[in-house]
Amino acid sequence: MDAHIPKAITNGLRLRGIDVLTAQEDNADKLSDPELLDRANALNRVLLTFDDDLLAEAARRQQLSISFSEIIYTSPLNVSIGTCIRDLEIIAQVGEPEDLADRVEFLPL
């Protein structure tokens, strides 16, 4: 989870048995966007964000064929916390690591 994701989303996923790591828990909340994406990639983790700048970084990497872990992007104005939790649970249950690389997924599904 990027640094600005509400705790309610993190807690809701954890209550559903989804393994979640926040940027704060990983001491990664002060990293730049490229560094945060590198960290998610090193940990083989999907990164949930509200940050438009991470979308630009993902697009840059796609153009340069630089691999990265999937980014899931949403805006708090476009999706409720409940919908976000539900959609992330679906992705966690059906997503295979090899299917999640080098992609940007937008919520709501």
Contacts in CASP RR format, 6 or more apart in sequence:
PFRMAT RR
TARGET T0000
AUTHOR 0000-0000-0000
METHOD contacts of the structure
MODEL  1
MDAHIPKAITNGLRLRGIDVLTAQEDNADKLSDPELLDRANALNRVLLTF
DDDLLAEAARRQQLSISFSEIIYTSPLNVSIGTCIRDLEIIAQVGEPEDL
ADRVEFLPL
1 9 0 8 1.000
1 10 0 8 1.000
1 20 0 8 1.000
1 21 0 8 1.000
1 22 0 8 1.000
1 23 0 8 1.000
1 47 0 8 1.000
1 48 0 8 1.000
2 23 0 8 1.000
2 36 0 8 1.000
2 47 0 8 1.000
2 48 0 8 1.000
2 49 0 8 1.000
2 50 0 8 1.000
2 51 0 8 1.000
2 54 0 8 1.000
3 22 0 8 1.000
3 23 0 8 1.000
3 24 0 8 1.000
3 29 0 8 1.000
4 49 0 8 1.000
4 50 0 8 1.000
4 51 0 8 1.000
5 22 0 8 1.000
5 48 0 8 1.000
5 49 0 8 1.000
5 50 0 8 1.000
6 76 0 8 1.000
6 81 0 8 1.000
8 81 0 8 1.000
9 48 0 8 1.000
9 81 0 8 1.000
9 84 0 8 1.000
9 85 0 8 1.000
9 88 0 8 1.000
10 20 0 8 1.000
10 22 0 8 1.000
12 85 0 8 1.000
13 20 0 8 1.000
13 85 0 8 1.000
13 88 0 8 1.000
13 89 0 8 1.000
13 92 0 8 1.000
14 20 0 8 1.000
16 85 0 8 1.000
16 89 0 8 1.000
18 88 0 8 1.000
18 89 0 8 1.000
18 92 0 8 1.000
21 43 0 8 1.000
21 45 0 8 1.000
22 29 0 8 1.000
23 29 0 8 1.000
23 31 0 8 1.000
23 36 0 8 1.000
26 39 0 8 1.000
26 43 0 8 1.000
28 35 0 8 1.000
28 36 0 8 1.000
28 39 0 8 1.000
31 39 0 8 1.000
33 51 0 8 1.000
33 53 0 8 1.000
33 54 0 8 1.000
33 57 0 8 1.000
34 57 0 8 1.000
36 47 0 8 1.000
36 54 0 8 1.000
37 47 0 8 1.000
37 54 0 8 1.000
37 57 0 8 1.000
37 58 0 8 1.000
37 61 0 8 1.000
37 68 0 8 1.000
37 69 0 8 1.000
37 71 0 8 1.000
38 68 0 8 1.000
40 46 0 8 1.000
40 47 0 8 1.000
40 68 0 8 1.000
40 69 0 8 1.000
41 67 0 8 1.000
41 68 0 8 1.000
41 69 0 8 1.000
43 69 0 8 1.000
44 69 0 8 1.000
44 97 0 8 1.000
45 69 0 8 1.000
46 69 0 8 1.000
46 70 0 8 1.000
46 71 0 8 1.000
46 72 0 8 1.000
46 91 0 8 1.000
46 100 0 8 1.000
47 54 0 8 1.000
47 69 0 8 1.000
47 70 0 8 1.000
47 71 0 8 1.000
47 72 0 8 1.000
48 71 0 8 1.000
48 72 0 8 1.000
48 73 0 8 1.000
48 74 0 8 1.000
48 88 0 8 1.000
49 71 0 8 1.000
49 72 0 8 1.000
49 73 0 8 1.000
50 73 0 8 1.000
50 74 0 8 1.000
50 75 0 8 1.000
50 76 0 8 1.000
51 73 0 8 1.000
54 71 0 8 1.000
54 73 0 8 1.000
55 71 0 8 1.000
55 73 0 8 1.000
55 104 0 8 1.000
58 68 0 8 1.000
58 71 0 8 1.000
58 104 0 8 1.000
59 104 0 8 1.000
60 66 0 8 1.000
61 67 0 8 1.000
61 68 0 8 1.000
61 102 0 8 1.000
62 102 0 8 1.000
67 101 0 8 1.000
67 102 0 8 1.000
68 101 0 8 1.000
68 102 0 8 1.000
69 100 0 8 1.000
69 101 0 8 1.000
70 100 0 8 1.000
70 101 0 8 1.000
70 102 0 8 1.000
70 103 0 8 1.000
70 104 0 8 1.000
70 105 0 8 1.000
71 103 0 8 1.000
71 104 0 8 1.000
71 105 0 8 1.000
72 88 0 8 1.000
72 91 0 8 1.000
72 104 0 8 1.000
72 105 0 8 1.000
72 106 0 8 1.000
72 107 0 8 1.000
73 104 0 8 1.000
73 105 0 8 1.000
73 106 0 8 1.000
73 107 0 8 1.000
74 84 0 8 1.000
74 106 0 8 1.000
74 107 0 8 1.000
74 108 0 8 1.000
78 107 0 8 1.000
78 108 0 8 1.000
79 87 0 8 1.000
79 107 0 8 1.000
79 108 0 8 1.000
83 107 0 8 1.000
83 108 0 8 1.000
84 107 0 8 1.000
84 108 0 8 1.000
87 107 0 8 1.000
87 108 0 8 1.000
87 109 0 8 1.000
88 107 0 8 1.000
90 109 0 8 1.000
91 105 0 8 1.000
91 109 0 8 1.000
END
